[in-house]
């Protein structure tokens, strides 16, 4: 788990780094190179405004990337629940003993998928992945055996449904690995540092409190992006509502 899975860490780190950048800019203006010449202030304000505009666009773009990935994880959770539910019904097309075994395994499989969505510890996730792989092998083994013995179109529906169940898990895993690239985080952070340097350099007052305004705003923005982009960390997470509803419904059948 990298640091972007800890949005609160991102908030604190960004706040400290950006405030130091703003303070450094203010110190450069006061002690090294103040804005004194005529027209310097106007030119500087143009550069600062352009830089802040660019930063706002990049933050908005990164936020859109995070939201699109979050929506994808939500949609795939729904698709996974639908695939499991459909295959649970298609188990009736198989011989009684095999259908009963498939339904029993699917109930366990659904619980494992719920655990995957709720888990926060990577060690726990590793165990869940191992158990999920074993259940997938058992499920496929049952339908493959029946299909070999009875290669009929009806049995083929059950095989196709099981294939959808297995594929859905793979799509979900890929979506949870699909994160905002580290290079995008680095670019956004460097531009934010540059903007705070400019903001501090252009500050006219003697108080350091105004230098905190932009760092706080940026820390909140970075926190929100990291929170939405993190599948397991933070506050905003994909809850397996469809899988939970499915688990309850198939237990009463």
C-alpha positions in Angstrom: 0.0 0.0 0.0 1.6 3.3 -1.0 1.1 6.7 0.6 -1.7 7.7 -1.8 -3.8 5.0 -0.1 -3.6 7.2 3.1 -5.5 10.5 2.2 -4.9 11.9 5.7 -1.1 11.5 5.2 -1.5 13.2 1.8 -3.4 16.1 3.5 -0.7 16.6 6.2 2.2 16.3 3.8 0.7 18.6 1.2 -0.2 21.2 3.8 3.4 21.3 5.2 5.2 21.2 1.9 3.0 23.9 0.3 3.2 26.2 3.4 7.0 25.9 3.4 7.0 26.8 -0.3 4.8 29.9 0.3 7.0 30.9 3.3 10.1 30.5 1.2 8.7 32.7 -1.5 7.8 35.4 1.0 11.4 35.1 2.5 12.9 35.6 -1.0 10.8 38.7 -1.5 11.7 40.2 1.8 15.4 39.3 2.0 16.7 38.7 -1.5 14.8 40.3 -4.3 11.8 42.5 -3.5 9.4 43.8 -6.2 10.4 47.5 -6.5 10.7 48.4 -10.2 7.8 50.0 -12.0 5.7 47.4 -13.9 7.2 44.5 -12.1 4.1 44.0 -9.9 1.8 44.0 -13.0 4.0 41.4 -14.9 4.3 39.3 -11.8 0.5 39.2 -11.2 0.0 38.0 -14.8 2.5 35.2 -14.3 1.0 34.2 -10.9 -2.6 34.3 -12.3 -1.6 32.1 -15.2 0.2 29.6 -12.9 -2.8 29.4 -10.6 -5.1 28.9 -13.5 -3.0 26.0 -14.8 -2.9 24.5 -11.3 -6.7 24.7 -11.1 -7.0 22.9 -14.5 -4.7 20.1 -13.5 -6.4 19.6 -10.2 -9.8 19.5 -12.0 -8.4 17.0 -14.5 -7.0 14.8 -11.7 -10.3 15.0 -9.9 -12.1 13.9 -13.0 -9.7 11.0 -13.4 -10.3 9.9 -9.8 -14.1 10.1 -10.1 -14.1 8.1 -13.4 -12.2 5.3 -11.7 -14.5 5.4 -8.7 -17.5 5.2 -10.9 -15.9 2.3 -12.8 -15.4 0.4 -9.5 -19.0 0.9 -8.5 -20.3 -0.2 -11.9 -18.2 -3.4 -11.9 -19.4 -4.3 -8.4 -23.0 -4.2 -9.7 -21.9 -6.2 -12.8 -20.2 -8.8 -10.6 -23.3 -9.2 -8.4 -25.5 -9.6 -11.5 -23.2 -12.3 -12.9 -23.2 -14.3 -9.7 -26.9 -14.0 -9.3 -27.5 -15.1 -12.9 -25.3 -18.1 -12.5 -27.0 -19.0 -9.3 -30.3 -19.3 -11.2 -28.7 -21.1 -14.1 -27.5 -23.8 -11.7 -31.0 -25.2 -11.9 -30.2 -26.2 -15.5 -27.6 -28.7 -14.2 -28.2 -32.1 -12.7 -29.5 -31.8 -9.1 -26.3 -32.8 -7.3 -24.1 -30.6 -9.4 -26.6 -27.7 -9.3 -26.7 -27.9 -5.5 -22.9 -27.9 -5.3 -22.7 -24.9 -7.6 -25.2 -22.9 -5.4 -23.3 -23.8 -2.3 -20.0 -22.7 -3.8 -21.5 -19.5 -5.2 -22.8 -18.5 -1.7 -19.3 -18.9 -0.4 -17.9 -17.1 -3.4 -20.3 -14.1 -2.9 -19.1 -13.8 0.7 -15.5 -13.8 -0.4 -16.2 -11.0 -2.9 -17.9 -9.0 -0.1 -14.9 -9.5 2.1 -12.7 -8.2 -0.8 -14.6 -5.0 -1.0 -14.6 -4.4 2.8 -11.0 -5.4 3.5 -8.5 -2.6 4.2 -5.4 -4.7 5.1 -3.3 -5.9 2.2 -2.4 -9.1 4.0 -6.1 -9.9 4.4 -6.6 -9.1 0.8 -3.9 -11.6 -0.2 -5.7 -14.3 1.8 -9.0 -13.4 0.2 -7.5 -13.6 -3.3 -6.1 -17.1 -2.5 -9.5 -18.3 -1.2 -11.2 -16.7 -4.2 -8.9 -18.5 -6.6 -9.6 -21.9 -5.0 -13.4 -21.3 -5.2 -13.1 -20.3 -8.8 -11.2 -23.5 -9.6 -13.9 -25.5 -7.9 -16.8 -23.8 -9.6 -15.2 -24.2 -13.0 -14.3 -27.8 -12.3 -18.0 -28.6 -11.6 -19.4 -27.0 -14.7 -16.6 -28.3 -16.9 -17.2 -31.8 -15.7 -21.0 -31.5 -16.4 -20.3 -30.0 -19.8 -18.0 -32.8 -20.8 -20.6 -35.4 -19.8 -23.6 -33.5 -21.3 -22.5 -31.1 -24.0 -25.9 -29.6 -24.6 -27.0 -26.0 -25.3 -28.7 -25.9 -21.9 -25.6 -26.8 -20.1 -23.7 -24.4 -22.3 -25.8 -21.6 -20.7 -24.5 -22.6 -17.3 -20.9 -22.7 -18.6 -21.3 -19.3 -20.2 -22.7 -17.8 -16.9 -19.8 -19.2 -15.0 -17.4 -17.7 -17.5 -19.1 -14.3 -16.8 -18.6 -14.8 -13.0 -14.9 -15.4 -13.4 -14.4 -12.6 -15.9 -16.3 -10.1 -13.7 -13.8 -10.7 -10.9 -10.9 -10.1 -13.3 -12.5 -6.8 -14.5 -12.9 -5.7 -10.9 -9.3 -6.5 -10.0 -8.1 -4.5 -13.0 -10.3 -1.5 -12.0 -8.9 -1.5 -8.5 -5.3 -1.5 -9.9 -6.2 1.4 -12.2 -5.1 4.4 -10.2 -3.9 8.0 -11.0 -0.3 7.6 -12.2 2.4 8.7 -9.8 3.8 11.0 -12.5 0.5 12.9 -12.5 0.7 13.3 -8.7 4.3 14.5 -9.1 3.4 17.0 -11.8 0.5 18.4 -9.8 2.6 18.7 -6.7 5.5 20.5 -8.5 3.1 23.0 -10.0 1.4 23.5 -6.6 4.9 24.2 -5.1 5.7 26.7 -7.8 2.3 28.5 -7.3 2.9 28.8 -3.6 6.4 30.2 -4.2 4.8 32.8 -6.4 2.0 33.4 -4.0 4.5 34.0 -1.1 6.7 36.1 -3.3 3.8 38.3 -4.2 2.5 38.7 -0.7 2.6 42.4 0.5 1.8 42.0 4.2 4.1 41.0 7.0 1.9 38.4 8.5 2.5 34.7 7.6 -1.1 33.7 8.1 -2.3 34.7 4.6 0.4 32.3 3.3 -1.7 29.4 4.8 -4.8 30.1 2.7 -3.6 28.5 -0.6 -1.8 25.6 1.1 -4.9 24.7 3.1 -7.1 24.8 -0.1 -4.6 22.6 -2.0 -4.3 20.2 0.9 -8.1 19.7 0.9 -8.1 19.3 -2.9 -5.3 16.7 -2.8 -7.0 14.9 0.1 -10.3 14.6 -1.8 -8.5 13.3 -4.9 -6.5 10.8 -3.0 -9.6 9.7 -1.0 -11.7 9.1 -4.1 -8.8 7.4 -6.0 -8.0 5.0 -3.1 -10.1 1.9 -3.2 -9.4 0.9 0.4 -8.1 4.0 2.3 -9.9 7.1 3.4 -13.6 7.9 3.8 -15.1 7.6 0.3 -15.2 3.9 -0.6 -17.2 1.5 -2.9 -19.5 -0.5 -0.6 -20.7 -3.8 -2.0 -24.3 -3.0 -1.6 -25.4 -5.2 -4.6 -23.3 -8.1 -3.4 -24.7 -7.8 0.1 -28.3 -7.8 -1.2 -27.5 -10.8 -3.4 -25.9 -12.7 -0.4 -29.1 -12.2 1.6 -31.4 -13.2 -1.2 -29.6 -16.4 -2.2 -29.4 -17.6 1.4 -33.2 -17.8 1.6 -33.6 -19.8 -1.7 
